[in-house]
Amino acid sequence: MKKPRILTEAQIADLPYRPGVGIMLVNQRGQIFVAQRIDNPGPAWQMPQGGIDEGEEPMQAAWRELMEEVGTDRARYVGESREWLTYDLPIELVPQIWKGRFRGQRQKWFLFRFLGTDRDINIATEHPEFSSWRWAELEELPALIVPFKRNLYHQLLTEFAPLIRR
């Protein structure tokens, strides 16, 4: 059995952020799509997110991730984060995730209005990442998320809340 690589804080600080996108999918009632990862059966939920492929624009990546993770494209673009937002992984996770090449993610977030019904969501995609999903109220979202992503989610809610309530 291969032992996980041990990295110092200084080594981690020198690692780059993985470029990615995140998707806030909002239904007609102003609720947010959240899902539980298959590889993390704990009580933590998250919004869809993923890496940007080589040569791919962030908007393209967002639409691809929506299909790959949520199984739908029944959505309308509403807006995107002004800045790229970052989060750092906990030190103990850095060697385990993305083969230890990244310290966390640098993400462009997109807000989409869901135009379908719950039947249009299918998380049992070709390569499923989620075991379950639900709609969450805006105010409860930060408490559902793993602690190391909470600051990013607070930033997102501050920025997107006026657009969600339209």
C-alpha positions in Angstrom: 0.0 0.0 0.0 1.4 3.3 -1.1 1.8 5.9 1.7 0.4 9.3 1.0 2.9 12.0 0.3 3.5 14.4 3.2 3.8 18.1 2.3 4.9 20.9 4.4 2.9 24.2 4.7 5.6 25.9 2.7 5.4 23.3 -0.1 1.6 23.7 -0.2 1.8 27.5 -0.3 3.9 27.1 -3.4 1.3 25.0 -5.2 -1.0 26.6 -7.8 -4.8 26.7 -7.6 -6.7 24.4 -10.0 -8.7 26.5 -12.5 -12.4 25.6 -12.3 -16.0 26.7 -12.4 -18.9 26.5 -10.0 -22.6 26.6 -10.7 -25.3 28.0 -8.6 -28.5 26.6 -10.0 -31.6 28.3 -8.7 -35.2 27.1 -9.1 -38.3 29.2 -9.5 -38.7 29.4 -5.7 -35.3 30.8 -5.2 -33.9 27.6 -3.8 -30.4 26.4 -4.6 -29.4 23.0 -6.0 -27.0 21.1 -3.7 -25.8 17.5 -3.8 -23.7 15.1 -1.7 -20.6 13.7 -3.3 -20.3 10.0 -3.8 -16.8 10.0 -2.4 -17.7 12.0 0.7 -20.7 10.3 2.4 -20.7 12.7 5.3 -23.3 15.3 5.8 -21.6 17.9 3.6 -23.3 19.2 0.5 -22.0 21.3 -2.4 -23.1 23.0 -5.6 -21.9 21.6 -8.9 -18.3 22.5 -9.8 -15.4 21.2 -11.8 -12.2 21.9 -13.6 -11.7 23.8 -16.8 -10.4 21.5 -19.6 -7.5 22.6 -21.8 -8.6 25.2 -24.4 -12.1 25.5 -22.8 -13.7 28.8 -21.9 -15.2 29.1 -18.3 -18.7 29.4 -19.7 -18.3 26.3 -21.8 -17.0 24.4 -18.7 -20.0 25.6 -16.7 -22.5 24.2 -19.2 -20.5 20.9 -19.5 -20.3 20.5 -15.7 -24.1 21.2 -15.5 -24.7 18.2 -17.9 -22.0 16.0 -16.4 -23.0 16.5 -12.7 -26.7 17.5 -12.8 -27.7 15.8 -16.0 -29.6 18.8 -17.4 -29.2 21.8 -19.5 -32.7 23.1 -18.7 -31.3 26.4 -17.5 -30.8 30.1 -18.4 -27.6 32.0 -17.7 -28.2 34.9 -15.2 -24.8 36.1 -14.3 -21.3 35.3 -13.1 -19.0 36.3 -10.3 -17.1 39.5 -10.8 -13.8 37.9 -9.5 -12.3 34.4 -9.5 -12.9 33.0 -6.0 -10.4 30.7 -4.3 -10.5 28.1 -1.5 -7.6 26.2 0.0 -7.9 22.5 0.8 -7.1 21.4 4.4 -3.4 20.4 4.6 -4.2 16.7 5.1 -6.3 16.6 1.9 -3.8 18.3 -0.5 -1.8 15.0 -1.2 -5.0 13.0 -1.7 -6.9 15.3 -4.1 -5.7 16.0 -7.7 -2.6 13.9 -7.0 -1.2 16.7 -4.8 -0.6 19.1 -7.6 -2.9 21.9 -6.4 -3.5 23.7 -3.0 -7.2 24.3 -3.8 -9.3 25.8 -6.5 -9.6 29.2 -8.3 -13.1 29.3 -9.6 -15.3 31.4 -11.8 -18.9 31.0 -10.6 -22.0 31.1 -12.7 -25.6 31.7 -11.7 -28.2 29.8 -13.7 -32.0 29.8 -13.4 -33.4 26.3 -13.6 -36.2 26.1 -16.2 -37.2 22.5 -15.8 -38.9 20.4 -13.2 -37.3 18.0 -10.7 -37.8 15.2 -13.3 -35.3 17.0 -15.6 -32.5 16.5 -13.0 -30.6 13.2 -13.4 -27.5 12.8 -11.1 -27.1 9.2 -12.4 -25.0 10.5 -15.3 -22.3 8.5 -17.2 -19.7 9.2 -14.5 -21.8 10.2 -11.4 -20.3 12.4 -8.8 -23.3 12.8 -6.5 -25.3 10.2 -4.4 -28.3 12.5 -3.6 -29.5 16.1 -4.2 -32.0 18.6 -2.9 -33.1 22.2 -3.1 -31.7 24.3 -0.2 -32.8 27.7 1.0 -30.3 30.5 0.5 -29.9 31.2 4.2 -29.0 27.5 5.0 -26.4 27.1 2.3 -23.2 28.0 4.2 -24.1 25.5 7.1 -24.4 22.7 4.6 -21.0 23.1 3.1 -17.7 21.7 4.2 -15.9 24.2 6.5 -13.0 24.9 4.1 -15.4 26.2 1.4 -17.7 28.3 3.6 -15.9 31.6 3.1 -16.2 31.2 -0.7 -19.9 30.4 -0.3 -20.5 33.5 1.8 -18.8 35.6 -0.9 -21.0 34.0 -3.5 -24.2 34.5 -1.6 -23.4 38.2 -1.0 -22.8 38.7 -4.7 -25.6 36.6 -6.2 -28.4 37.2 -3.6 -29.7 40.3 -5.4 -29.8 38.3 -8.7 -31.5 35.3 -7.1 -34.4 37.3 -5.7 -35.3 39.0 -9.0 
